[in-house]
Amino acid sequence: MDLSNARWRKSTRSGASGGNCVEVASNLPGVVAVRDSKDVTRAALTFAPVTWAACVTQIAEQP
């Protein structure tokens, strides 16, 4: 999948210290891409938007 036009944004849950960070690109048609900001050369994971929304909802509901 071509992610060259992805506009990556860092998770709001990532700390300012540069620790464990996740970046998300949701500007691509029909896909949400997720990558590790510490190693952007590795492959990104891609999800259907509905699948990504369900994942975020599940995470947000955790104590």
Backbone hydrogen bonds in HBPLUS format (Angstrom, degrees):
<---DONOR---> <-ACCEPTOR-->    atom                        ^
c    i                          cat <-CA-CA->   ^        H-A-AA   ^      H-
h    n   atom  resd res      DA  || num        DHA   H-A  angle D-A-AA Bond
n    s   type  num  typ     dist DA aas  dist angle  dist       angle   num
A0006-ALA N   A0003-LEU O   3.01 MM   3  5.19 163.3  2.04 113.4 116.9     1
A0009-ARG N   A0024-VAL O   2.96 MM  15  5.43 144.8  2.09 134.0 144.2     2
A0024-VAL N   A0009-ARG O   2.83 MM  15  5.43 156.5  1.89 153.0 155.9     3
A0011-SER N   A0022-VAL O   2.81 MM  11  5.56 152.4  1.88 177.5 172.9     4
A0014-SER N   A0011-SER O   3.12 MM   3  5.34 162.0  2.16 106.3 111.9     5
A0037-SER N   A0021-CYS O   3.31 MM  16  5.54 159.7  2.35 123.0 128.3     6
A0023-GLU N   A0035-ARG O   2.91 MM  12  5.34 169.0  1.92 156.7 159.5     7
A0035-ARG N   A0023-GLU O   2.93 MM  12  5.34 157.9  1.98 148.8 154.7     8
A0025-ALA N   A0033-ALA O   2.87 MM   8  5.11 158.7  1.91 146.7 150.7     9
A0033-ALA N   A0025-ALA O   2.99 MM   8  5.11 165.6  2.01 148.5 149.9    10
A0031-VAL N   A0028-LEU O   3.49 MM   3  5.74 175.2  2.49 123.1 122.0    11
A0032-VAL N   A0047-PHE O   2.81 MM  15  5.20 155.7  1.87 153.2 160.1    12
A0047-PHE N   A0032-VAL O   2.84 MM  15  5.20 152.5  1.92 147.7 157.0    13
A0034-VAL N   A0045-LEU O   2.78 MM  11  5.15 155.4  1.84 153.0 159.2    14
A0045-LEU N   A0034-VAL O   2.79 MM  11  5.15 154.0  1.85 161.5 160.3    15
A0039-ASP N   A0036-ASP O   3.18 MM   3  5.66 154.2  2.25 111.9 118.9    16
A0042-ARG N   A0039-ASP O   3.24 MM   3  6.00 165.3  2.26 119.4 123.2    17
A0051-THR N   A0048-ALA O   2.98 MM   3  5.24 121.3  2.33 107.1 122.1    18
A0052-TRP N   A0048-ALA O   2.98 MM   4  6.27 161.8  2.01 161.9 167.7    19
A0053-ALA N   A0049-PRO O   2.94 MM   4  6.12 160.9  1.97 149.6 154.8    20
A0054-ALA N   A0050-VAL O   3.11 MM   4  6.27 153.8  2.18 139.8 146.2    21
A0055-CYS N   A0051-THR O   3.02 MM   4  6.28 153.5  2.09 147.2 154.5    22
A0056-VAL N   A0052-TRP O   2.93 MM   4  6.21 166.2  1.95 158.1 160.8    23
A0057-THR N   A0053-ALA O   2.96 MM   4  6.11 156.5  2.02 145.3 152.1    24
A0058-GLN N   A0054-ALA O   2.99 MM   4  6.20 159.2  2.04 146.5 151.6    25
A0059-ILE N   A0055-CYS O   2.98 MM   4  6.25 159.6  2.03 152.6 158.2    26
A0060-ALA N   A0056-VAL O   2.90 MM   4  6.05 162.1  1.93 151.2 156.1    27
A0061-GLU N   A0057-THR O   3.13 MM   4  6.28 137.6  2.32 142.9 153.1    28
A0062-GLN N   A0059-ILE O   3.12 MM   3  5.43 160.7  2.16 109.6 115.7    29
